[in-house]
Amino acid sequence: MKKVLILASTTWLLLSATTFAQTSRSEREQRWRTEREQRRAQAKALELQQDSTAFVQALKALKTDSWVLEANNVNFSNGITRFVSPSTNYISYDDDEGTIQTAFSNFTYSPNGLGGVTVQGTISGQRMSTDRDGNVYYSFNIQGSTISAIVSLTLTAGTNQASATITPNFAGNTMTFDGYLVPYDQSSIFQGMPQW
């Protein structure tokens, strides 16, 4: 009888220890999940705050007519997309003068010395509006010796992501620049030789 009692006590202790180990393991896993969700929420809140600050700066740059759209990719009207360097592919506006520059690494026609073209002109007819979602629409005309076009820009609400479509007045070679809009004095652009 004594042996049975010892065996029953030992079995009970082993089952209790196993149940305790499983409970503490599930508690650890739950705590780990909770901490991971908190870290993700903090990172998301920080990203939203940074995007909001970037949006305010981009909107202010549009209103003061001193900005640069640094393009990450350029889309052509025939459906071709080129991923590009933001420092050499951009649309800028400062001191009533606009610049549109492209630079492709494998482009043989290179009047600007960077693998593309750089055109400058005077800006006129600026118009800006905001939709109910907070997206900002900005358009202007650019006129120079080698360019005559309408530029239509969209700044996405809450961020400085922007897209600008360049529609030439005398040709059908429409291009769209996708990237980030930053104040002119915060840009990191490199200008090639402009075409006159």
N, C-alpha and C positions, 0 to 999 in steps of 0.2 A: 504494500500500500504506500509505503514511503517512497518507493521508486516511481510509482504512478504520479504521486503528488509532485515530486521533483520534475518529472518529465512534463507534466501539465504546466507547472510554473515556468519552466524553461521555454516551452512553446509559446506561452502567453507573452513572455518578455521579448522573444524574437519577433512575434507578430506586432507587438507595440513598437519596437524599434524600426521595423520596416515601414509601418504606417507613419511614424514620425519622420523618417527619412523622406518618404514620398511627399508628405505635407510640406516639409521645409524646401524640397526641390521645387515644387509647384509655386511656393511663395517666392522663391528666388527668381524663377522664370517670370512670374507676374511683375515683380519689382523691376526686373531688367526691361520688360516691355514698357512699363510705365515710364521709366527713365528715358528710354529711347524715344517714346512719343513726346516727352517734354523737351528733349534736345531738338527734335524735328520742329516742334512748334516754335521754339526760340529762334532757330535758324530761319524759319519762314517769316517770323515777325521782323527779324533783322533785314531780310531781303526786301520785304515790303517797305520798310522804312527807307532803305537805300534807294529803291526804285522811286518812291515818292519824292525824295530829295532831288534825284536826277530829273524827274518830271518838272518840278518847280524851276530848276535851273534852266532846263531846255525851253520851257514856256517863256521865262524871262528873256532868254536869248532871242527868241522869235520876236518878242515885243520890242526889243531894243535894236533889232536888225543887225545883230552881230553873232552869227552862228555858223556851225559846220556840221553837215551830215556826213559822217565817216562811214563809208559803205563796206559791208562785209561781203556782199555779193551784188552783181550787176546782172539784171535780166533783160534780154533783148526781145524785140517784138516777135521774132521767129521761134521763141520758146527756149533758146539757149540761155543757160545760167552760168556765169563765171564767178567763182569764189576768189576774192581779191583782197589785197592789203588795204586796210582803212587809211593808212597814212598817205597813200598815193592815189586813192580812188574816192573822190568826195565832191560835194557841192558846198560851196561856201558863199556867205553874204556878209560883207563888212564895208562900211563907209560908202554905201550906195553902189558898190561894185560886186558883181557876182562872178564866181569862177566854177566851172565844171571841168573836172579832170578825170581821165581814165588812164590806167597803166596796167597792161597785161604782160605777164612774163614771157609769153610765147607769141607776141604780136609783132609781125615784121614791119608794119607801117608805124613809125615812131617819130612824129614831128616834135614831140616834147622831150625826147631823149629818155623816156621812161617806159616806152612800149605802148603808147597811146596818144591821146590828144589833151591839150589844155586850152580851153577857150574862156575868154573873159568878156564881160559886157556890163552895161548899165541896167540897174533894176528899176522897174516901174510897175504900177498897178497892183501893189500888194493888197491881198484880201485875207482876212483870218476869221474863222468861225469855229464854234464848238458845238458838238451834238449833245444830246441828253445823256449819253454814256460818258462824256468827258473827253472824247477824242477831239483833237484839234486839227482843223484843215486850214492849210496856208498855201496860197498860190501867188505867183508873180510872173511878170514878163521879164525876159532878159534879152537885151539887144546889144550886139557888138558887131565888129567888122566880119567876124567869122561865125556868129551865132545869132539866131533869132528863134526863140522858143518860149513855150509856156512851161513853167515848173509847178507841179501840183504835189504838195507834201502833206502827209498824214502823220501826226504824232500820236502814238497810242496812249490812251489815258493811264495815268499812274506810273508811267515809265518813260524813259527817253528813247525807246525804240521808235524808229521812224522809217517811212518809205516815201520816196519821191519819184514821180514819173516826169520825164522830160519829153515834151512833144514839140518837135521842130515845126516851125510855121511853113517851111517850104519843102520838106521831105518827110517821108513816112518812117523814119528810123527811130521809133520810140524806144527809150531805155528806162528802166526802173532801178533805182539805187535803194537797197535795203541795208540798214545799219542803225547807228546811234547818233542822235543829235546832241551836240555839246556846245557850250559857249565858245566863241571864236578864240578867246585868250586861253582856253583850256585844251585846245585841240593839239594834235601832234602830226599835222600834215606837212608834206614835203611837196613843193610845187615845181613842176618841170617848166620848160620853156614855153610860154604862151604863143599861140598862133595869131598873127595879125592879119 
